[in-house]
């Protein structure tokens, strides 16, 4: 390693050295943008009615206001992770913070739907720079395996909690302020990062990254975006030929992208990453964990609102309760590994715990709020256990110089896993719902629970009540069926983790270190 002695901010712990107060303070600064990036996934849940009344977007524009952020974020993760390895992770992080803050102001004061869509796209670009950069910088600052595991556990908890907190935050802000406030809340954290980042965060990059492969950028986006789009739309629209074609096109470009990475002199994602013992299993198991997490969220949010009849704000507040367990799970998992419990057993235990959470959901009836919340909490704690361990394993088995690319690949896999979870489990639940709903019900009631309840409100007396009851029971049956599928998948994942991770050991002396340019 080389270090510029004239710049104290460039220092980083030597391999295996313990991080001190400076590094832990820097981690706290990194958590702020991460929290906001994850919150922006759900921050529009309560703001969209006010936005619709003010900007009057078309139905298509409203969908893009919701979805463009996640699409751009997913499409650019691999590009930004690799770019950070080349130009410097701190530099890219600060650029992303500036872009995110600027986009937040534009979004807050947008006077048209088109402007808001463009601002959300810019937020996605900023988010794509922030997420892999934060994890790569953690890899740089925390070289001791035990401390790194704790830091990544905190990263996982903040990321998961931010998604739940975003909807509640938007509800509170819209209640007392105008809809633009849900974006302006980003500014203080981004300003703090821009001020303290250059002081506390080390700059690091791969000293020999090779030329940036421009062709891989459009190939990666063409691979990711059509697949994400297709599988996100399937739960609500069904297996429409348009979405099947979209997924197929994306898979074709994915094959071209993989071929390019294997043949290019300086690939965006080096195939050598997968030669690290444990990296490939970590990516796959992390994807499955994300599948399980978001697959359950598809049902629990609707259950709280449409089955139990909670308001949006009440449902969001109750949904925060299961996240209490999330804050405990990752640190406990890290402690178990440090005390000598094999990582394979911890990860398989996490999957089994998550399967138990799905088991509780499978037992839920139409009036089982506490059982559903308990199931969601147990499920989330198991999943966060797995994800934190897989992130730690993946970053511990790759050279520091490729930390950004490795982080982005993990996060892109998680995006795919989450979308697949919603598509597959959502499709199972929808199929059961349509099978169980009365054949004599109006056509609109056969599509979704929300549609059935809307029809029920228009029917007189007992007829409306009977339809609403039947629809809630059919939805609950669909949730039970999807939960059983989730139990089977996660138990299979537990067996896979035991098989693939039992020979993987990453100790202080074994973690690969590569020469890293610190400037």
C-alpha positions in Angstrom: 0.0 0.0 0.0 1.1 3.6 -0.6 -0.1 6.5 1.4 0.2 10.3 0.8 1.7 11.4 4.1 0.7 15.0 3.4 -3.0 14.2 3.6 -4.2 12.9 6.9 -7.7 12.1 5.6 -6.2 9.4 3.3 -5.1 7.2 6.2 -6.7 3.8 6.5 -6.0 0.9 8.9 -3.4 -1.6 8.0 -4.8 -5.1 7.1 -6.1 -6.6 10.4 -5.6 -3.4 12.4 -8.3 -2.3 14.8 -10.4 0.7 13.8 -10.6 3.5 16.3 -13.0 6.3 17.2 -12.3 8.1 13.9 -13.5 5.1 11.8 -16.6 4.5 13.9 -17.5 8.2 13.7 -17.1 8.0 10.0 -19.4 5.0 9.9 -22.1 7.1 11.6 -21.7 9.7 8.9 -22.0 7.0 6.2 -25.2 5.7 7.7 -27.1 9.0 7.1 -27.1 8.9 3.3 -27.7 5.2 3.3 -30.8 5.7 5.5 -32.1 8.3 3.1 -31.4 6.3 0.0 -33.3 3.4 1.4 -36.1 5.6 2.6 -36.6 7.1 -0.9 -37.8 3.7 -2.1 -41.0 4.1 0.0 -41.1 7.8 0.7 -43.9 8.5 -1.9 -46.4 6.1 -0.4 -48.4 8.9 1.4 -47.2 11.8 -0.7 -48.6 10.6 -4.0 -52.2 11.8 -3.4 -51.0 15.3 -2.7 -48.7 15.2 -5.7 -51.5 14.0 -7.9 -53.8 16.8 -6.8 -51.0 19.4 -7.4 -49.3 18.2 -10.6 -52.2 16.2 -12.1 -50.0 13.5 -13.7 -51.4 11.0 -16.0 -51.7 7.3 -14.9 -48.5 6.5 -16.8 -46.7 9.5 -15.4 -47.7 8.5 -11.8 -46.3 5.1 -12.4 -43.0 6.6 -13.6 -42.9 8.9 -10.6 -43.0 5.8 -8.4 -40.8 3.5 -10.4 -38.1 5.5 -12.1 -36.0 5.9 -8.9 -35.7 2.1 -8.4 -35.1 1.4 -12.1 -32.3 3.9 -12.5 -30.8 2.8 -9.2 -30.8 -0.9 -10.2 -29.5 -0.2 -13.7 -26.5 1.8 -12.6 -25.3 0.0 -9.5 -22.7 -2.1 -11.3 -21.4 0.9 -13.3 -21.1 3.1 -10.3 -19.4 0.4 -8.2 -16.8 -0.2 -10.8 -16.4 3.6 -11.4 -15.7 4.1 -7.7 -12.9 1.5 -7.8 -11.3 3.5 -10.6 -11.7 7.2 -9.6 -12.0 6.8 -5.8 -14.8 5.8 -3.6 -14.9 8.9 -1.5 -14.9 11.1 -4.6 -17.8 9.2 -6.1 -19.7 9.2 -2.7 -19.4 13.0 -2.4 -20.4 13.4 -6.1 -23.5 11.2 -5.3 -24.3 13.2 -2.2 -24.2 16.5 -4.2 -26.4 14.9 -7.0 -28.8 13.5 -4.4 -29.2 16.8 -2.6 -29.6 18.8 -5.9 -32.2 16.3 -7.1 -34.0 16.5 -3.8 -34.4 20.3 -4.2 -35.6 19.9 -7.8 -38.1 17.3 -6.8 -39.4 19.3 -3.9 -40.2 22.3 -6.0 -41.2 20.5 -9.2 -44.0 22.3 -11.0 -44.8 19.5 -13.5 -44.9 15.7 -13.5 -42.1 15.7 -16.1 -39.8 17.7 -13.8 -40.6 15.4 -10.9 -39.9 12.3 -13.0 -36.6 13.7 -14.1 -35.7 14.6 -10.5 -36.5 11.1 -9.4 -34.3 9.7 -12.1 -31.4 12.0 -10.9 -32.1 10.7 -7.3 -31.6 7.2 -8.7 -28.3 8.2 -10.2 -27.2 9.6 -6.8 -28.4 6.6 -5.0 -26.5 4.3 -7.3 -23.3 6.1 -6.4 -24.0 6.1 -2.7 -24.9 2.5 -2.0 -21.8 0.6 -3.3 -19.5 3.5 -2.2 -20.6 3.2 1.4 -20.0 -0.5 1.6 -16.7 -0.3 -0.3 -15.5 2.4 2.2 -16.5 0.2 5.1 -14.3 -2.5 3.6 -11.5 0.0 3.4 -11.9 1.4 6.9 -12.6 -1.9 8.8 -9.9 -4.4 8.0 -10.3 -6.4 11.2 -12.8 -9.2 10.4 -14.7 -8.8 13.6 -15.1 -5.0 13.4 -16.0 -5.3 9.7 -18.8 -7.8 10.5 -20.2 -5.4 13.1 -20.0 -2.4 10.7 -21.7 -4.4 7.9 -24.4 -5.6 10.4 -25.2 -1.9 11.1 -25.2 -1.2 7.4 -27.8 -4.0 6.9 -30.0 -2.9 9.8 -30.0 0.7 8.6 -30.8 -0.3 5.0 -33.7 -2.5 6.1 -35.1 -0.1 8.6 -34.9 2.8 6.2 -37.4 1.2 3.8 -39.9 0.8 6.6 -39.3 4.2 8.0 -39.7 6.0 4.6 -43.4 5.4 4.4 -44.0 6.6 8.0 -41.8 9.7 7.5 -43.7 10.6 4.4 -47.0 10.3 6.2 -45.9 12.5 9.1 -44.4 15.2 6.8 -47.4 15.3 4.4 -49.7 15.6 7.4 -48.1 18.8 8.6 -46.2 20.2 5.5 -46.5 20.2 1.8 -45.5 17.1 -0.3 -42.1 18.6 -1.3 -41.0 18.2 2.3 -40.5 14.5 1.8 -37.6 15.4 -0.5 -36.2 18.3 1.5 -35.6 16.1 4.5 -32.6 14.7 2.5 -30.7 17.9 2.5 -29.3 18.1 6.1 -27.8 14.7 5.8 -26.2 15.3 2.4 -24.8 18.6 3.5 -23.3 16.9 6.6 -21.8 14.3 4.4 -20.3 16.8 2.1 -18.8 18.7 5.1 -17.5 15.8 7.2 -16.8 13.3 4.4 -13.5 14.9 3.3 -12.4 15.1 6.9 -13.3 11.6 8.2 -13.5 9.3 5.2 -10.3 7.8 3.6 -10.0 8.0 -0.2 -9.1 4.8 -1.9 -9.1 3.2 -5.3 -7.7 0.3 -7.3 -4.2 1.5 -8.5 -4.4 -0.7 -11.6 -8.0 -0.9 -12.7 -7.4 -0.8 -16.5 -9.4 1.3 -18.9 -13.1 1.8 -18.1 -15.1 -0.4 -20.5 -17.7 1.9 -21.9 -19.5 -0.8 -23.8 -20.3 -2.7 -20.6 -22.3 0.2 -19.3 -25.2 0.1 -21.8 -25.0 -3.7 -21.8 -25.4 -3.8 -18.0 -28.4 -1.5 -18.1 -30.0 -3.3 -21.0 -29.6 -6.5 -19.0 -31.0 -5.2 -15.7 -33.7 -2.8 -16.6 -36.0 -5.0 -18.8 -35.8 -7.9 -16.4 -36.5 -5.7 -13.3 -39.4 -4.0 -15.2 -41.0 -7.2 -16.3 -40.9 -9.0 -13.0 -42.1 -5.9 -11.1 -45.2 -5.7 -13.2 -46.1 -9.3 -13.2 -47.7 -9.4 -9.7 -50.2 -6.7 -10.6 -50.8 -7.3 -14.3 -50.2 -11.1 -14.6 -48.0 -12.9 -17.1 -48.7 -10.4 -19.9 -46.8 -11.2 -23.1 -45.2 -7.7 -22.9 -43.6 -8.5 -19.6 -42.4 -11.9 -20.7 -40.8 -10.3 -23.8 -39.2 -7.7 -21.6 -37.6 -10.3 -19.4 -36.5 -12.3 -22.4 -34.8 -9.3 -23.9 -33.1 -8.5 -20.7 -31.8 -12.1 -20.4 -30.4 -11.9 -23.9 -28.5 -8.8 -23.0 -27.4 -10.4 -19.7 -25.8 -13.2 -21.7 -24.0 -10.5 -23.9 -22.9 -8.7 -20.8 -21.4 -11.8 -19.2 -19.6 -12.6 -22.5 -18.2 -9.1 -22.6 -17.0 -9.4 -19.0 -15.2 -12.7 -19.8 -13.5 -11.4 -23.0 -12.8 -7.7 -22.2 -9.3 -6.7 -21.1 -10.7 -4.4 -18.4 -14.2 -5.7 -17.6 -16.7 -3.7 -15.5 -17.2 -6.8 -13.3 -14.1 -9.0 -13.2 -14.8 -12.7 -13.5 -11.9 -13.1 -11.1 -14.3 -12.0 -8.3 -16.1 -15.3 -8.6 -12.8 -17.2 -8.0 -12.8 -15.8 -4.5 -13.8 -18.8 -2.3 -17.3 -18.0 -1.1 -18.1 -15.0 -3.3 -20.5 -16.8 -5.7 -22.4 -18.5 -2.9 -22.7 -15.2 -1.1 -24.2 -13.5 -4.1 -26.7 -16.3 -4.7 -27.7 -16.7 -1.0 -28.1 -12.9 -0.7 -30.4 -12.9 -3.7 -32.5 -15.6 -2.1 -32.7 -13.7 1.2 -33.9 -10.6 -0.7 -36.5 -12.8 -2.4 -37.8 -13.8 1.0 -37.9 -10.4 2.5 -39.7 -8.5 -0.3 -41.9 -11.4 -1.1 -43.4 -11.3 2.3 -43.8 -7.5 2.3 -46.1 -7.8 -0.7 -48.6 -9.5 1.5 -48.1 -8.0 5.0 -48.7 -4.4 3.9 -51.9 -5.3 2.1 -53.0 -7.5 5.0 -52.7 -4.6 7.5 -54.6 -2.2 5.3 -57.1 -4.2 3.3 -57.8 -7.2 5.5 -57.6 -5.5 8.9 -58.9 -2.2 7.6 -56.1 -0.1 9.0 -55.5 3.4 7.5 -52.3 3.9 5.5 -50.7 5.7 8.4 -51.8 3.1 11.0 -50.5 0.3 8.8 -47.1 2.0 8.3 -46.7 2.6 12.1 -47.6 -1.1 12.9 -45.2 -2.2 10.2 -42.4 -0.5 12.1 -42.8 -2.9 15.0 -41.2 -6.0 13.4 -38.0 -3.9 12.6 -37.2 -3.9 16.3 -35.9 -7.4 15.9 -33.8 -6.4 12.8 -31.6 -4.2 15.0 -30.6 -7.2 17.1 -30.2 -9.9 14.5 -27.1 -8.8 12.6 -24.9 -8.0 15.7 -25.9 -11.3 17.3 -24.9 -13.2 14.1 -21.6 -11.4 13.9 -20.9 -12.2 17.6 -21.7 -15.9 17.0 -19.2 -16.1 14.1 -16.6 -14.3 16.2 -17.0 -16.8 19.0 -16.3 -19.7 16.7 -19.7 -20.8 15.4 -19.2 -21.7 11.8 -20.7 -19.2 9.4 -22.5 -21.9 7.5 -24.4 -22.8 10.6 -25.3 -19.1 11.4 -26.5 -18.5 7.8 -28.5 -21.7 7.6 -29.9 -20.8 11.1 -30.9 -17.5 9.7 -32.8 -19.1 6.8 -34.5 -21.5 9.2 -35.5 -18.6 11.4 -36.9 -16.8 8.3 -38.8 -20.0 7.3 -40.4 -20.0 10.8 -41.5 -16.4 10.1 -43.2 -17.6 6.9 -44.7 -20.5 8.9 -46.4 -18.0 11.3 -47.8 -16.2 8.2 -49.2 -19.5 6.9 -51.2 -19.8 10.2 -52.7 -16.4 10.0 -56.5 -15.9 9.6 -58.4 -12.7 8.7 -58.0 -11.3 12.2 -54.5 -12.2 13.2 -52.6 -8.9 13.4 -50.2 -9.9 16.1 -49.5 -13.3 14.5 -48.7 -11.5 11.2 -46.5 -8.9 12.9 -44.7 -11.6 14.8 -44.2 -13.6 11.6 -42.9 -10.5 9.8 -40.4 -9.8 12.7 -39.1 -13.3 12.9 -38.8 -13.4 9.1 -37.0 -10.1 8.9 -34.5 -11.0 11.7 -33.6 -14.3 9.9 -33.2 -12.5 6.6 -31.0 -9.7 8.0 -28.9 -12.4 9.7 -28.3 -14.0 6.3 -27.7 -10.7 4.4 -25.3 -9.2 6.8 -23.2 -12.4 6.9 -23.2 -12.7 3.1 -22.1 -9.1 2.6 -19.3 -9.7 5.1 -18.3 -12.9 3.4 -18.3 -11.4 -0.1 -16.3 -8.3 0.9 -13.9 -10.5 2.9 -13.1 -12.8 0.0 -12.3 -10.2 -2.7 -9.4 -7.8 -3.0 -9.9 -4.4 -1.4 -9.3 -2.9 -4.9 -12.5 -4.5 -6.2 -14.7 -3.7 -3.2 -16.9 -1.3 -5.1 -17.6 -3.8 -7.9 -18.2 -6.6 -5.5 -20.6 -4.4 -3.4 -22.5 -3.3 -6.5 -22.9 -6.9 -7.7 -24.4 -7.9 -4.3 -26.8 -5.0 -4.4 -27.9 -5.7 -8.0 -28.5 -9.3 -7.1 -30.6 -8.1 -4.1 -32.7 -5.9 -6.5 -33.3 -9.0 -8.7 -34.1 -11.1 -5.7 -36.6 -8.6 -4.3 -38.4 -8.2 -7.6 -38.5 -12.0 -8.1 -39.9 -12.5 -4.6 -42.8 -10.1 -5.3 -43.4 -11.6 -8.7 -43.3 -15.3 -7.8 -45.0 -15.2 -4.4 -47.3 -12.5 -5.5 -48.4 -14.6 -8.5 -49.0 -17.6 -6.2 -51.1 -15.5 -3.9 -53.0 -14.0 -6.8 -53.7 -17.4 -8.3 -55.2 -18.7 -5.0 -57.2 -15.5 -4.5 -58.8 -15.8 -8.0 -59.5 -19.5 -7.4 -61.2 -18.9 -4.0 -63.2 -15.8 -4.7 -66.8 -16.6 -5.5 -67.5 -17.3 -9.2 -70.6 -15.1 -8.9 -68.6 -12.0 -7.8 -68.3 -9.1 -10.3 -65.3 -9.3 -12.7 -63.5 -6.4 -11.0 -63.5 -8.4 -7.7 -61.6 -11.3 -9.3 -58.5 -9.2 -10.0 -57.3 -7.8 -6.6 -58.5 -7.5 -3.1 -58.5 -3.7 -3.5 -60.8 -4.1 -6.5 -63.1 -6.4 -4.6 -63.4 -4.0 -1.7 -64.1 -1.1 -4.0 -67.0 -3.1 -5.6 -68.2 -4.2 -2.1 -68.6 -0.5 -1.1 -71.0 0.0 -4.0 -73.2 -3.0 -3.2 -76.1 -2.7 -0.9 -76.2 -4.1 2.7 -75.4 -7.8 3.2 -74.3 -8.3 -0.4 -71.4 -5.8 0.0 -70.4 -7.2 3.3 -70.5 -10.8 2.0 -68.2 -9.9 -0.9 -65.8 -8.0 1.3 -65.6 -11.0 3.7 -65.1 -13.5 0.9 -62.4 -11.3 -0.7 -60.5 -10.9 2.6 -60.7 -14.7 3.2 -59.5 -15.4 -0.4 -56.6 -13.0 0.0 -55.6 -14.6 3.3 -55.7 -18.0 1.7 -53.4 -16.7 -1.0 -51.0 -15.3 1.6 -51.0 -18.7 3.4 -50.2 -20.5 0.1 -47.4 -18.1 -0.7 -46.0 -18.4 2.9 -45.9 -22.2 2.5 -43.9 -21.7 -0.7 -41.6 -19.3 1.2 -41.1 -21.9 3.9 -40.0 -24.5 1.3 -37.7 -22.1 -0.5 -36.0 -20.9 2.6 -35.5 -24.4 4.1 -33.9 -25.3 0.7 -31.7 -22.2 1.0 -30.7 -23.4 4.5 -29.5 -26.7 3.1 -27.8 -24.9 0.2 -26.0 -22.6 2.7 -24.8 -25.6 4.7 -23.5 -27.3 1.6 -21.8 -24.3 0.0 -20.4 -22.5 3.0 -19.1 -25.4 5.2 -15.6 -25.2 3.7 -15.5 -21.4 3.5 -13.3 -19.9 6.2 -12.3 -16.2 6.1 -9.9 -15.4 8.8 -7.7 -12.4 9.3 -4.8 -14.1 7.6 -6.8 -15.4 4.7 -8.7 -12.3 3.6 -7.2 -11.2 0.3 -5.6 -7.8 0.2 -4.6 -6.0 -2.9 -2.4 -2.9 -3.3 -4.7 0.0 -2.8 -4.0 3.6 -3.9 -4.7 6.0 -1.0 -4.6 9.6 -2.1 
